[in-house]
Amino acid sequence: MRWSRLGVRWTIGDVSERGFEALRLSIWGAWWLWGRTACYAVCVNSIPLERARALTGPVPDEVEWMDASAQVPAFLRERFDAGMAEGVGWKLAPLRVFPDRHELSLDNDCILWDLPVGMGRWLAEEKDAACLMAEDVRACFGRFAPLGGPEPRNLGIRGLPPGFDLEVALREVLEQTPGILSSELDEQGMQVAALSRQRPAHVVRVEEVSICSPFPPHLPQLGRRGAHFCGLNARRFPWRYYDRPAEECVREHWERHRLTLYSLVGLPVPQEPPGSESPVVHG
């Protein structure tokens, strides 16, 4: 299989320290799968580039770091509210990094250690290739619900085939749904509709890459091939869970899995407590 046609990208902004640790693990997970046969890029917004690199810690030298703070397309910026749809609008800055490759976008808190079946099928397609999305535990598409379809989908994993014109697809969807995008669900629904217009997308199933958090209907366990740690980026939540601060529950859940994750992506298990200086890892 021609992995040399793959480019992997991440987006990172001003998130929690755990969010940066997850990004480090996500990058190493992708490196574990594809190594030097793929290209890699991290798109940084809202914080200085070097600050993001320092917080992430050691990753392969082949990873390119890009300042994406000014790369939100004008046609989208005018449709996002001041909060950039709860921050997730930055996933589209820029629209494409690897336009001539299979481009895989991973959320910084989405960690893979084995190749999901649907992703393998997506990578194998060359002519008239479809897009790729992750399965979710619930369909949440905001104002784009009428266009998103009945199946639950999540954009923590998003794959675009070579040559796919994301701008054209997004413009077509936006023309059908006027108004401002103000939430993560709006942004997700817009993309799900756009990626499904030409033909059904390949799907990474939730049993393979779990939508992982301590809050139902999310799943508390890791998937067979990966996990997407929803909510990990937030420093605080404006609500409590069983009379406990929700961020405490997220922290405990992350600590329950983090050492296992290091092993799964091929890294030595750190000996220091979370938040201290990261171990130096050489690829």
C-alpha positions as CSV (number, residue, x, y, z in Angstrom):
1,M,0.0,0.0,0.0
2,R,1.4,3.4,-1.0
3,W,1.7,5.3,2.3
4,S,4.0,7.8,0.5
5,R,0.8,9.4,-0.7
6,L,-0.3,10.3,2.8
7,G,-0.1,13.6,4.7
8,V,-1.2,13.8,8.4
9,R,-2.1,17.1,10.0
10,W,-3.1,18.3,13.4
11,T,-4.5,21.6,14.8
12,I,-3.4,23.0,18.2
13,G,-4.2,26.2,20.0
14,D,-4.2,27.5,23.6
15,V,-5.3,24.3,25.3
16,S,-4.6,22.5,28.5
17,E,-1.2,20.8,29.3
18,R,-2.9,17.5,28.9
19,G,-4.0,18.5,25.4
20,F,-0.4,19.1,24.4
21,E,0.7,15.7,25.9
22,A,-2.1,14.1,23.9
23,L,-0.8,15.8,20.8
24,R,2.7,14.4,21.4
25,L,1.2,10.9,21.7
26,S,-0.9,11.4,18.6
27,I,2.1,12.4,16.6
28,W,4.1,9.5,17.8
29,G,1.1,7.2,17.1
30,A,1.0,8.3,13.5
31,W,4.8,7.9,13.3
32,W,4.4,4.4,14.7
33,L,2.0,3.6,11.9
34,W,3.7,5.4,8.9
35,G,7.1,6.7,9.9
36,R,9.0,8.5,7.1
37,T,6.7,7.2,4.4
38,A,4.2,10.0,5.2
39,C,4.4,13.8,5.6
40,Y,3.3,15.5,8.9
41,A,2.3,19.0,9.9
42,V,1.0,20.8,13.0
43,C,-1.1,23.9,12.4
44,V,-0.8,26.3,15.3
45,N,-3.2,29.1,16.2
46,S,-3.7,31.5,19.1
47,I,-0.3,30.9,20.7
48,P,3.3,31.4,19.5
49,L,4.7,28.6,17.4
50,E,7.7,28.0,19.6
51,R,5.5,27.9,22.7
52,A,3.4,25.2,21.1
53,R,6.4,23.2,20.2
54,A,7.9,23.4,23.7
55,L,4.6,22.4,25.3
56,T,4.2,19.4,23.0
57,G,7.7,18.1,23.7
58,P,9.9,16.0,21.5
59,V,8.5,14.7,18.3
60,P,10.1,13.5,15.1
61,D,12.2,16.1,13.2
62,E,10.1,15.4,10.1
63,V,7.1,17.2,11.6
64,E,6.5,20.6,10.1
65,W,5.1,23.3,12.4
66,M,2.9,26.0,10.7
67,D,1.5,29.3,12.0
68,A,-2.1,29.1,10.9
69,S,-3.5,32.0,12.9
70,A,-4.1,34.0,9.7
71,Q,-5.2,31.2,7.5
72,V,-8.9,30.9,8.1
73,P,-10.5,31.5,4.6
74,A,-12.5,34.7,4.4
75,F,-15.7,32.9,3.3
76,L,-15.6,30.9,6.5
77,R,-14.4,33.6,8.9
78,E,-17.5,35.7,8.0
79,R,-19.7,32.8,8.9
80,F,-18.0,32.0,12.3
81,D,-18.9,33.9,15.5
82,A,-16.2,35.6,17.6
83,G,-15.4,32.3,19.3
84,M,-14.6,30.5,16.0
85,A,-17.5,28.0,16.7
86,E,-16.1,27.2,20.1
87,G,-12.6,27.1,18.7
88,V,-13.0,24.2,16.4
89,G,-13.2,26.4,13.3
90,W,-9.4,26.5,13.5
91,K,-9.4,22.9,12.1
92,L,-10.1,24.6,8.7
93,A,-7.0,26.8,8.8
94,P,-5.8,26.2,6.2
95,L,-8.3,24.2,4.3
96,R,-5.7,21.8,3.0
97,V,-2.1,21.2,3.8
98,F,-1.5,18.3,1.5
99,P,-3.9,18.8,-1.5
100,D,-2.2,16.3,-3.7
101,R,-2.2,13.5,-1.1
102,H,-4.6,11.6,1.0
103,E,-4.8,14.1,3.8
104,L,-5.6,12.8,7.3
105,S,-6.6,15.3,9.9
106,L,-6.5,14.2,13.5
107,D,-7.6,16.1,16.5
108,N,-4.7,16.6,18.9
109,D,-6.5,14.4,21.4
110,C,-7.1,11.6,18.9
111,I,-4.4,8.9,19.3
112,L,-4.0,5.9,17.0
113,W,-1.7,2.9,17.5
114,D,-3.1,0.6,14.9
115,L,-4.6,1.1,11.5
116,P,-8.5,1.2,11.5
117,V,-10.1,-0.9,8.8
118,G,-12.1,2.0,7.3
119,M,-8.9,4.1,7.2
120,G,-7.1,1.3,5.4
121,R,-9.8,1.2,2.8
122,W,-9.8,4.9,2.3
123,L,-6.0,4.9,1.8
124,A,-6.2,2.1,-0.7
125,E,-8.5,4.1,-3.0
126,E,-7.0,6.3,-5.7
127,K,-9.5,7.0,-8.4
128,D,-12.8,8.7,-7.5
129,A,-11.8,8.3,-3.8
130,A,-14.3,9.0,-1.0
131,C,-13.7,11.0,2.2
132,L,-13.2,9.5,5.7
133,M,-14.9,10.3,9.0
134,A,-15.1,8.7,12.4
135,E,-18.3,7.2,13.9
136,D,-19.7,9.0,16.9
137,V,-21.9,7.8,19.8
138,R,-24.6,10.3,18.9
139,A,-25.5,12.4,15.8
140,C,-24.9,16.1,16.8
141,F,-24.8,18.4,13.7
142,G,-26.2,21.7,15.0
143,R,-27.9,23.8,12.5
144,F,-26.8,21.5,9.7
145,A,-28.8,18.5,11.1
146,P,-31.1,18.4,8.0
147,L,-28.0,17.9,5.8
148,G,-25.9,15.7,8.0
149,G,-27.9,12.5,7.7
150,P,-29.0,10.1,10.5
151,E,-25.7,8.4,11.2
152,P,-23.6,9.7,14.0
153,R,-20.3,11.1,12.8
154,N,-17.3,12.8,14.4
155,L,-14.6,15.0,12.7
156,G,-11.8,14.0,15.2
157,I,-10.7,11.9,12.3
158,R,-11.2,13.4,8.8
159,G,-9.7,12.2,5.6
160,L,-9.8,13.9,2.2
161,P,-8.6,12.2,-1.0
162,P,-6.1,13.8,-3.4
163,G,-7.6,16.7,-5.3
164,F,-10.8,17.0,-3.2
165,D,-11.9,20.6,-3.3
166,L,-13.0,21.3,0.2
167,E,-13.8,24.9,-0.4
168,V,-16.3,24.1,-3.1
169,A,-17.9,21.4,-1.0
170,L,-18.2,23.8,2.0
171,R,-19.6,26.7,0.0
172,E,-22.3,24.4,-1.4
173,V,-23.4,23.4,2.1
174,L,-23.2,27.0,3.4
175,E,-25.4,28.3,0.6
176,Q,-28.2,26.0,1.8
177,T,-27.9,27.0,5.5
178,P,-27.7,30.7,6.1
179,G,-26.6,32.2,9.5
180,I,-23.7,32.3,11.8
181,L,-21.9,29.1,13.1
182,S,-21.6,29.5,16.8
183,S,-20.9,26.0,18.2
184,E,-18.8,22.9,17.7
185,L,-21.9,21.1,16.6
186,D,-22.5,23.6,13.8
187,E,-18.9,23.2,12.5
188,Q,-19.1,19.5,12.7
189,G,-22.4,19.3,10.9
190,M,-21.1,21.6,8.1
191,Q,-18.2,19.4,7.5
192,V,-20.1,16.1,7.7
193,A,-22.5,17.4,5.1
194,A,-19.7,18.7,2.8
195,L,-17.7,15.4,3.0
196,S,-20.7,13.3,2.2
197,R,-22.1,15.1,-0.8
198,Q,-20.3,13.3,-3.6
199,R,-20.4,9.7,-2.3
200,P,-20.7,8.0,1.1
201,A,-17.6,8.4,3.3
202,H,-15.5,5.6,4.7
203,V,-16.0,5.3,8.4
204,V,-13.7,4.5,11.4
205,R,-15.9,2.6,13.8
206,V,-16.2,3.6,17.4
207,E,-15.2,0.1,18.6
208,E,-11.9,0.7,16.8
209,V,-11.3,4.3,17.9
210,S,-13.5,5.0,20.9
211,I,-15.1,8.4,21.7
212,C,-13.4,8.3,25.1
213,S,-14.4,10.3,28.2
214,P,-15.9,9.7,31.6
215,F,-19.2,11.2,30.6
216,P,-21.9,9.0,29.0
217,P,-22.8,8.3,26.3
218,H,-19.0,8.6,25.6
219,L,-17.1,5.4,26.2
220,P,-14.7,5.1,29.2
221,Q,-12.5,2.5,27.5
222,L,-9.9,2.7,24.8
223,G,-10.8,1.4,21.3
224,R,-9.0,-1.5,19.7
225,R,-6.9,0.7,17.5
226,G,-7.2,4.2,19.0
227,A,-9.1,6.6,21.2
228,H,-10.4,10.2,20.9
229,F,-10.3,11.9,24.3
230,C,-13.1,14.3,24.0
231,G,-12.9,17.2,26.5
232,L,-9.2,16.8,27.2
233,N,-8.3,20.2,25.9
234,A,-10.5,22.2,28.3
235,R,-9.0,23.7,31.4
236,R,-12.3,24.2,33.1
237,F,-16.0,23.2,32.5
238,P,-18.9,25.3,33.6
239,W,-20.7,22.3,35.1
240,R,-20.3,19.5,37.6
241,Y,-20.6,15.7,37.3
242,Y,-22.1,13.9,40.3
243,D,-21.2,17.0,42.3
244,R,-17.6,17.0,41.3
245,P,-15.9,19.5,39.0
246,A,-16.0,18.0,35.5
247,E,-12.4,18.8,34.9
248,E,-11.4,16.6,37.8
249,C,-13.2,13.7,36.2
250,V,-11.4,14.3,32.9
251,R,-8.1,14.5,34.6
252,E,-8.6,11.2,36.4
253,H,-9.8,9.5,33.3
254,W,-6.7,10.7,31.4
255,E,-4.4,9.5,34.2
256,R,-6.1,6.1,34.1
257,H,-5.0,5.6,30.5
258,R,-1.9,7.8,29.8
259,L,0.8,5.3,30.7
260,T,-0.8,2.6,28.6
261,L,-0.9,5.1,25.7
262,Y,2.8,5.7,25.9
263,S,3.4,2.0,25.5
264,L,0.9,1.6,22.7
265,V,2.5,4.3,20.5
266,G,6.0,2.9,21.1
267,L,7.3,5.4,23.6
268,P,9.1,4.7,27.0
269,V,6.7,5.1,29.9
270,P,7.5,8.4,31.6
271,Q,8.6,8.2,35.2
272,E,7.9,11.9,36.1
273,P,4.5,13.1,37.2
274,P,2.3,14.9,34.7
275,G,3.2,18.5,34.0
276,S,6.9,18.0,34.7
277,E,9.6,18.1,32.0
278,S,8.9,15.5,29.3
279,P,11.4,12.7,28.6
280,V,13.6,13.1,25.6
281,V,12.6,10.6,23.0
282,H,14.6,10.0,19.8
283,G,12.9,8.8,16.7
